[in-house]
Amino acid sequence: MAAPYKIFNLVAAVIFAVFSYLQWNDLDPAIYDNPSIADAATWAIFYALIAILFISVLLRRLPRWVLVLAAVCCLIQMGRTAPGLWDNMTGNDAFNMTQASMAADDPRVEKSREFFGALIALLGVGVVVFQNTHFTGPKDSPPIS
């Protein structure tokens, strides 16, 4: 794999690791109504998985099932948050993604952000799939399990 791709992967892995770390702010009751440890942990693990994929594809060819599982995780997260995005786009209140303080007083805002985070992660999985197909060993070699 060429150096620019390696640098891209390292930067992407750091970004997703930061996303993972930032999910723990979802536990702050000053920001979120009824904070959920399970929800924060799910998102933290989800983003950590994407970070690990960006590093792993640098080291070896990944099994197809890992990439399919990662894509399915992204689609599940998008499905979980799509109703909030839909309500944000079509509801009675004006579409809002930021609010003045970035606090999640409006659940539509948080769900919209989460939807787009999962979409970005899905795009990341797509990049890893491309790299796994084109840059990791000969096409005849089996992936390392």
Residue pairs with C-beta under 8 A, 6 or more apart in sequence:
1 58
1 131
1 135
1 136
2 135
5 131
5 135
6 58
9 54
9 55
9 57
9 58
9 131
10 54
10 55
10 58
12 51
12 54
12 124
12 127
13 51
13 52
13 54
13 55
14 51
15 51
16 47
16 48
16 50
16 51
16 54
16 121
16 124
17 47
17 48
17 51
19 47
19 51
19 117
20 43
20 44
20 45
20 46
20 47
20 48
20 51
21 44
23 40
23 41
23 43
23 44
23 47
24 40
24 44
25 31
26 32
26 35
26 36
26 39
26 40
26 43
27 35
27 37
27 40
28 35
29 35
31 103
31 104
32 104
32 110
33 104
33 105
33 107
43 77
43 114
43 117
46 73
46 77
46 118
46 121
47 117
47 121
49 70
49 73
50 70
50 121
50 124
50 125
53 62
53 66
53 67
53 70
53 124
53 125
53 128
54 124
54 127
54 128
56 62
57 128
57 131
57 132
57 135
57 136
60 136
60 143
60 144
61 132
61 136
61 137
61 141
61 142
61 143
61 144
62 128
62 132
62 136
62 143
62 144
63 143
63 144
63 145
64 143
67 125
67 128
67 129
67 132
70 125
70 128
71 122
71 125
71 129
74 118
74 119
74 121
74 122
74 125
75 118
75 122
77 114
77 115
77 117
77 118
77 121
78 115
78 118
78 119
78 122
80 114
81 111
81 112
81 114
81 115
81 118
82 115
83 111
84 107
84 108
84 110
84 111
84 112
84 114
84 115
85 108
85 111
85 112
85 115
85 116
87 108
87 111
88 95
88 96
88 97
88 108
88 109
88 111
88 112
89 95
91 108
93 106
93 108
96 106
96 108
96 109
97 109
97 112
97 113
98 109
99 105
99 106
99 109
104 110
132 143
